[in-house]
């Protein structure tokens, strides 16, 4: 996830909510073209402060990712 403002125009970015902490008020985006980030435990990352996104947004992210990798 990122809060980079330029991702607002990224066709592979899905807005999933508002950031908290030091980036409070900024929009958070999931970057669907970076699936390596989906399994943060495997890559040794820390949990995102947002913890999780709602099921509808996650389904949107997966649908966009599927357009890229065409798994289903």
C-alpha positions as CSV (number, residue, x, y, z in Angstrom):
1,X,0.0,0.0,0.0
2,X,1.0,3.6,-0.6
3,X,-0.2,7.1,0.0
4,X,1.7,8.6,-3.0
5,X,-0.6,11.2,-4.5
6,X,0.5,10.4,-8.1
7,X,-1.1,7.0,-7.7
8,X,-4.5,8.6,-7.9
9,X,-4.1,8.5,-11.7
10,X,-2.5,5.0,-11.7
11,X,-4.9,2.5,-13.5
12,X,-3.5,-0.3,-11.3
13,X,-4.1,1.5,-8.0
14,X,-7.3,1.0,-6.0
15,X,-8.1,3.5,-3.3
16,X,-8.9,1.6,-0.1
17,X,-9.3,4.2,2.6
18,X,-7.7,7.0,4.5
19,X,-4.3,6.6,6.2
20,X,-3.7,7.1,9.9
21,X,-0.6,8.0,11.8
22,X,2.0,10.4,10.3
23,X,0.2,10.2,7.0
24,X,-3.3,10.8,8.4
25,X,-5.8,12.1,6.0
26,X,-4.0,10.9,2.9
27,X,-5.7,8.3,0.6
28,X,-4.2,4.8,0.8
29,X,-3.9,2.8,-2.4
30,X,-3.2,-0.9,-3.1
31,X,-1.0,-1.2,-6.1
32,X,-2.4,-4.2,-8.0
33,X,0.6,-4.5,-10.3
34,X,2.8,-5.3,-7.3
35,X,1.5,-8.7,-6.2
36,X,4.8,-9.5,-4.4
37,X,3.4,-7.1,-1.7
38,X,0.3,-9.2,-1.1
39,X,2.0,-11.7,1.1
40,X,3.8,-9.3,3.5
41,X,4.5,-12.2,6.0
42,X,6.6,-14.1,3.4
43,X,8.7,-11.0,2.5
44,X,9.2,-10.2,6.2
45,X,7.1,-7.0,6.2
46,X,5.2,-5.5,9.1
47,X,1.4,-5.4,9.1
48,X,-0.1,-2.3,7.6
49,X,-1.7,0.0,10.2
50,X,-5.0,-0.3,8.3
51,X,-4.9,-4.0,9.1
52,X,-7.3,-5.1,6.4
53,X,-9.6,-3.7,3.7
54,X,-13.2,-4.6,3.3
55,X,-14.2,-7.6,1.2
56,X,-15.6,-5.6,-1.7
57,X,-12.4,-3.5,-2.1
58,X,-10.3,-6.7,-1.9
59,X,-12.4,-8.3,-4.6
60,X,-11.8,-5.2,-6.8
61,X,-8.1,-5.5,-6.2
62,X,-8.1,-9.2,-7.1
63,X,-10.2,-8.6,-10.3
64,X,-7.7,-5.9,-11.4
65,X,-4.7,-8.2,-10.6
66,X,-6.4,-11.0,-12.6
67,X,-6.5,-8.7,-15.6
68,X,-2.8,-8.4,-15.3
69,X,-1.9,-12.1,-14.7
70,X,-5.0,-13.8,-16.1
71,X,-5.2,-16.6,-13.5
72,X,-9.0,-17.1,-13.7
